[in-house]
Amino acid sequence: MNEALRVRVARIAREAEDILSYELVAEDGGTLAAFEAGAHLDVRIPGKESTLRSYSLCNDPEETHRYVIAVQRDARGRGGSRAMHERVHEGDVLVVSPPRNDFPLLFARGYVLVAGGIGVTPLLSMARQLQRTGLPYTMYYCARAPERAAFRELLSMPPFADHVRFHFDGGDPDKGLDVSGLLSTRAPGTRLYCCGPAGLMKAVRDASARHRWPWEKVHFESFGADGVGALATREDTDFEVTIRSTGQVLSVPKGQSVLNVLRRNGLRVTSDCEAGSCGTCVTRVCEGEPEHRDSFFQQEPAGNQRMLICVSRARSKRLVLDL
């Protein structure tokens, strides 16, 4: 992990059933690197020295004395969340990366924030910033039950209470949030941000497309119990992608996906789950060696001729994509 930071766990708090928050401060007591709403940290998991997990920051970006993350324990996960819950204690020192942001809060006249479960964490940081700056927003927070909604008490009180709408489905998808109704109209200049499980993101993606929300105004980040982009377990390195049809060369920095780099440069690629599981964004690789970080190809070898650009990266310095 380049430019690693050493932080001390100043406080651990229970935020909901199986969800703990961790307040991290600089080991030397100094100021921490600044971050933007939507950013995340890579955390080296105690007892798993080769394993990193990424967790979104949920405190106010104005704060430079602390980072706050929240972790949901998942017995069915890959072990990162369990290790955080079972092995990390107040006073421990953790090694983390500087904050990175692949889910930035871009300027808009207003915002719709749709959160599912632990996916509320980056949206909470956004809500804090929007509250402080006075920009209009509404957050729709979906969870199975009140006791499973992280930061529910905080979000039920001023100044957030007037902006947050909770929806509890009892675990029944048929009783989920009416996403289509919610997105049936769009106020001019509004941006939509969604973070949560794949099912919620698919519903939001489908509804926003059906109701003709501009694609560049709709933003997603996948979030599992093991963190942001939970399939990515290796450290990122910078690489380049070349667009075969035009020869355009784009840099993919650490902490950003190929898919989002393409989007930011005006290239539209069909995608769905954005977590490496559905196969929608599979792209042919003409040259170079991809580093597969998906679950879609677990049942068959992916080889070097195709990759899921939502989560997979490159082993080589350059990839040529058939786009």
PLY file of the C-alpha trace (Angstrom):
ply
format ascii 1.0
element vertex 323
property float x
property float y
property float z
element edge 322
property int vertex1
property int vertex2
end_header
0.00 0.00 0.00
1.67 3.18 -1.21
1.65 6.27 1.04
0.18 4.21 3.87
-1.22 6.05 6.88
-1.19 4.77 10.44
-4.35 5.58 12.34
-5.51 4.78 15.86
-9.00 3.51 16.59
-10.30 6.21 18.93
-13.85 4.89 19.27
-16.00 1.96 18.20
-19.79 2.35 18.36
-22.72 0.09 17.56
-24.78 1.81 14.88
-27.27 -0.97 14.11
-27.61 -4.73 14.29
-24.25 -6.17 13.12
-22.96 -2.72 12.15
-20.10 -0.98 13.98
-18.60 2.43 13.27
-14.89 3.13 13.74
-13.54 6.60 14.49
-9.94 6.77 13.28
-7.43 9.46 14.23
-3.81 10.00 13.22
-1.46 7.87 15.30
0.75 10.91 15.91
-2.23 13.10 16.81
-1.82 15.30 13.75
-4.12 16.37 10.93
-5.38 13.76 8.48
-5.36 14.06 4.71
-8.43 15.87 3.39
-11.21 13.95 1.64
-14.33 14.62 -0.40
-17.83 13.28 0.14
-18.10 9.83 -1.43
-14.47 8.92 -0.74
-13.27 5.65 0.76
-10.23 4.23 2.55
-8.41 1.00 1.86
-7.90 -0.75 5.20
-5.35 -3.51 5.73
-7.26 -6.19 7.60
-5.65 -7.33 10.88
-4.45 -10.90 10.66
-4.84 -10.87 6.87
-1.72 -8.99 5.84
-2.24 -9.41 2.09
-5.90 -8.40 2.22
-7.34 -4.93 1.77
-10.94 -3.85 2.15
-12.37 -0.48 1.14
-14.80 1.36 3.39
-16.56 4.63 2.64
-16.01 7.62 4.87
-19.24 8.78 6.46
-18.19 11.86 8.43
-18.19 15.47 7.25
-15.43 16.21 4.68
-14.73 19.42 6.60
-13.29 17.36 9.44
-9.53 16.85 9.34
-9.08 15.36 12.82
-10.79 12.03 12.14
-12.07 9.50 9.62
-15.26 7.55 10.37
-16.14 4.29 8.62
-18.84 1.71 9.32
-18.62 -2.05 8.78
-21.46 -4.56 8.60
-20.55 -8.01 9.85
-21.45 -10.71 7.33
-20.90 -14.35 8.27
-21.21 -15.25 4.58
-18.62 -12.73 3.42
-14.96 -13.28 2.65
-13.82 -12.59 6.20
-12.91 -8.92 6.11
-15.98 -7.71 7.95
-15.70 -10.47 10.55
-12.06 -9.61 11.17
-12.92 -5.93 11.64
-15.64 -6.81 14.16
-13.70 -9.48 16.04
-10.07 -8.36 15.93
-10.15 -4.56 16.01
-10.48 -2.79 19.37
-10.30 0.77 20.61
-6.67 1.84 20.85
-5.50 -0.45 18.03
-3.44 0.98 15.17
-4.54 0.27 11.61
-2.78 0.85 8.31
-4.95 2.62 5.74
-4.53 4.34 2.40
-5.11 8.05 1.84
-8.75 8.72 0.90
-9.74 7.98 -2.70
-12.91 9.02 -4.47
-14.62 7.21 -7.32
-18.09 8.44 -6.29
-17.74 12.23 -6.16
-20.54 14.60 -5.25
-20.83 16.75 -8.37
-22.56 20.11 -8.44
-26.32 20.13 -8.96
-29.36 22.23 -8.14
-30.73 19.39 -6.03
-30.04 15.79 -5.10
-31.86 12.51 -4.63
-29.90 10.04 -2.50
-31.04 6.40 -2.44
-29.33 4.20 0.14
-29.68 0.51 0.85
-28.43 -0.96 4.13
-24.75 -0.29 4.82
-24.64 1.61 1.52
-25.82 4.64 3.48
-22.25 5.47 4.53
-21.02 7.50 1.51
-24.45 9.11 1.21
-24.30 10.16 4.86
-21.08 12.03 4.12
-22.82 13.66 1.15
-25.82 14.59 3.31
-23.52 16.21 5.85
-21.92 18.34 3.15
-25.23 19.25 1.54
-26.68 20.15 4.93
-23.74 22.38 5.67
-23.77 24.09 2.27
-27.55 24.49 2.12
-28.14 22.63 -1.15
-31.52 20.83 -1.36
-31.56 17.04 -1.06
-33.75 14.14 -0.04
-32.42 10.78 1.12
-34.44 7.57 0.78
-32.99 4.96 3.12
-34.04 1.33 2.59
-33.42 -1.40 5.15
-35.04 -4.62 6.26
-36.03 -3.27 9.66
-35.37 -0.19 11.83
-32.81 -2.04 13.94
-30.80 -2.80 10.79
-30.58 0.84 9.63
-27.20 2.30 10.50
-27.20 5.84 11.93
-31.01 5.74 12.17
-31.07 7.79 15.37
-28.78 10.44 13.87
-30.79 10.65 10.65
-34.08 10.84 12.55
-33.01 14.03 14.33
-32.40 17.62 13.16
-30.92 18.73 10.88
-31.37 15.52 8.85
-34.90 14.49 9.85
-36.66 16.78 7.37
-34.60 15.35 4.49
-34.61 11.60 5.22
-37.34 9.10 4.35
-36.96 5.59 5.79
-38.42 2.52 4.09
-38.46 -0.87 5.82
-39.57 -3.88 3.76
-39.31 -6.65 6.35
-37.15 -8.64 3.95
-39.94 -8.89 1.36
-38.81 -7.50 -2.04
-42.47 -7.01 -3.01
-42.70 -4.43 -0.24
-39.60 -2.55 -1.34
-39.40 1.14 -2.09
-41.47 2.22 -5.11
-38.41 3.29 -7.07
-40.30 3.78 -10.32
-42.76 6.11 -8.66
-39.96 7.98 -6.92
-38.08 8.59 -10.18
-41.11 9.18 -12.40
-40.38 12.91 -12.37
-37.11 14.81 -12.19
-36.72 18.39 -11.13
-34.41 20.31 -13.51
-30.78 20.11 -12.51
-31.21 17.18 -10.11
-28.58 14.47 -9.66
-29.29 10.97 -8.41
-26.87 9.01 -6.22
-27.45 5.38 -5.25
-25.40 3.04 -3.09
-26.53 -0.34 -1.84
-27.05 -3.97 -2.80
-27.27 -5.07 -6.43
-31.06 -5.49 -6.40
-31.68 -1.92 -5.30
-29.18 -0.52 -7.77
-30.76 -2.48 -10.62
-34.19 -1.14 -9.70
-32.86 2.43 -9.59
-30.95 2.00 -12.84
-33.94 0.54 -14.66
-36.33 3.19 -13.34
-34.00 6.11 -14.09
-33.58 4.86 -17.67
-37.31 4.25 -18.09
-38.13 7.76 -16.94
-35.36 9.27 -19.07
-33.04 10.62 -16.42
-29.86 11.81 -18.21
-27.30 9.02 -17.75
-24.59 11.49 -16.75
-26.77 12.69 -13.84
-27.15 9.22 -12.30
-24.34 7.82 -10.13
-23.87 4.40 -8.52
-21.49 2.70 -6.14
-21.74 -0.96 -5.17
-21.33 -1.75 -1.49
-21.20 -5.15 0.16
-20.54 -6.09 3.76
-16.87 -6.39 2.91
-16.72 -2.84 1.65
-16.75 -0.70 -1.48
-16.26 -2.76 -4.65
-16.01 -5.74 -2.34
-14.58 -8.03 -5.00
-11.39 -6.01 -5.24
-8.97 -7.59 -2.79
-5.62 -6.63 -4.31
-3.90 -3.27 -4.29
-4.59 -1.12 -7.31
-1.93 0.11 -9.72
-2.19 2.74 -12.45
-2.55 1.59 -16.05
-3.78 2.82 -19.43
-6.58 1.73 -21.71
-6.60 2.38 -25.43
-9.93 2.60 -27.27
-9.45 0.48 -30.39
-11.91 2.38 -32.60
-10.38 5.82 -32.01
-6.91 5.25 -30.60
-7.79 7.38 -27.58
-5.58 6.59 -24.58
-7.04 7.01 -21.10
-5.31 6.72 -17.74
-6.98 4.56 -15.09
-5.59 5.68 -11.72
-5.63 3.75 -8.50
-9.04 3.73 -6.87
-11.01 4.27 -10.09
-12.69 1.70 -12.32
-12.28 1.39 -16.06
-16.04 1.84 -16.41
-16.11 5.18 -14.60
-13.03 6.47 -16.44
-14.77 5.68 -19.73
-17.93 7.45 -18.55
-16.07 10.54 -17.51
-14.58 10.71 -20.98
-17.95 10.51 -22.71
-17.92 6.80 -23.58
-21.09 4.90 -22.78
-20.85 1.20 -21.94
-23.88 -0.82 -20.89
-23.63 -1.95 -17.27
-25.88 -3.23 -14.54
-24.75 -4.45 -11.11
-21.34 -2.69 -11.24
-20.11 -5.24 -8.70
-18.64 -7.85 -11.04
-21.47 -10.35 -10.82
-23.89 -9.87 -13.74
-21.64 -9.84 -16.83
-23.45 -6.93 -18.51
-20.31 -4.81 -19.01
-18.15 -7.63 -20.41
-15.73 -6.10 -22.93
-13.37 -7.73 -25.41
-9.66 -7.19 -24.75
-7.58 -6.92 -27.94
-4.18 -6.52 -26.28
-2.83 -6.70 -22.75
-3.51 -8.86 -19.71
-6.53 -8.11 -17.53
-6.61 -8.77 -13.80
-9.97 -10.39 -13.13
-11.69 -9.29 -9.93
-15.20 -10.42 -10.75
-17.39 -13.29 -9.64
-19.14 -13.69 -13.00
-16.36 -15.77 -14.54
-15.77 -18.00 -11.52
-17.49 -20.93 -13.26
-15.38 -20.68 -16.41
-11.95 -19.27 -17.28
-12.12 -15.69 -18.50
-8.70 -15.75 -20.20
-7.20 -12.55 -21.55
-9.76 -11.90 -24.28
-12.54 -10.40 -22.16
-13.09 -8.65 -18.84
-15.73 -6.97 -16.70
-14.69 -3.35 -16.73
-16.75 -2.43 -13.65
-14.33 -4.12 -11.24
-11.46 -5.79 -13.12
-8.18 -4.02 -13.78
-4.91 -4.76 -15.62
-1.81 -6.81 -14.90
-0.09 -5.20 -17.90
0.66 -1.51 -18.22
-1.83 -1.14 -21.04
-5.05 -2.70 -22.29
-6.55 -2.24 -25.73
-10.34 -2.51 -25.52
-12.64 -3.33 -28.40
-14.73 -0.18 -28.04
0 1
1 2
2 3
3 4
4 5
5 6
6 7
7 8
8 9
9 10
10 11
11 12
12 13
13 14
14 15
15 16
16 17
17 18
18 19
19 20
20 21
21 22
22 23
23 24
24 25
25 26
26 27
27 28
28 29
29 30
30 31
31 32
32 33
33 34
34 35
35 36
36 37
37 38
38 39
39 40
40 41
41 42
42 43
43 44
44 45
45 46
46 47
47 48
48 49
49 50
50 51
51 52
52 53
53 54
54 55
55 56
56 57
57 58
58 59
59 60
60 61
61 62
62 63
63 64
64 65
65 66
66 67
67 68
68 69
69 70
70 71
71 72
72 73
73 74
74 75
75 76
76 77
77 78
78 79
79 80
80 81
81 82
82 83
83 84
84 85
85 86
86 87
87 88
88 89
89 90
90 91
91 92
92 93
93 94
94 95
95 96
96 97
97 98
98 99
99 100
100 101
101 102
102 103
103 104
104 105
105 106
106 107
107 108
108 109
109 110
110 111
111 112
112 113
113 114
114 115
115 116
116 117
117 118
118 119
119 120
120 121
121 122
122 123
123 124
124 125
125 126
126 127
127 128
128 129
129 130
130 131
131 132
132 133
133 134
134 135
135 136
136 137
137 138
138 139
139 140
140 141
141 142
142 143
143 144
144 145
145 146
146 147
147 148
148 149
149 150
150 151
151 152
152 153
153 154
154 155
155 156
156 157
157 158
158 159
159 160
160 161
161 162
162 163
163 164
164 165
165 166
166 167
167 168
168 169
169 170
170 171
171 172
172 173
173 174
174 175
175 176
176 177
177 178
178 179
179 180
180 181
181 182
182 183
183 184
184 185
185 186
186 187
187 188
188 189
189 190
190 191
191 192
192 193
193 194
194 195
195 196
196 197
197 198
198 199
199 200
200 201
201 202
202 203
203 204
204 205
205 206
206 207
207 208
208 209
209 210
210 211
211 212
212 213
213 214
214 215
215 216
216 217
217 218
218 219
219 220
220 221
221 222
222 223
223 224
224 225
225 226
226 227
227 228
228 229
229 230
230 231
231 232
232 233
233 234
234 235
235 236
236 237
237 238
238 239
239 240
240 241
241 242
242 243
243 244
244 245
245 246
246 247
247 248
248 249
249 250
250 251
251 252
252 253
253 254
254 255
255 256
256 257
257 258
258 259
259 260
260 261
261 262
262 263
263 264
264 265
265 266
266 267
267 268
268 269
269 270
270 271
271 272
272 273
273 274
274 275
275 276
276 277
277 278
278 279
279 280
280 281
281 282
282 283
283 284
284 285
285 286
286 287
287 288
288 289
289 290
290 291
291 292
292 293
293 294
294 295
295 296
296 297
297 298
298 299
299 300
300 301
301 302
302 303
303 304
304 305
305 306
306 307
307 308
308 309
309 310
310 311
311 312
312 313
313 314
314 315
315 316
316 317
317 318
318 319
319 320
320 321
321 322
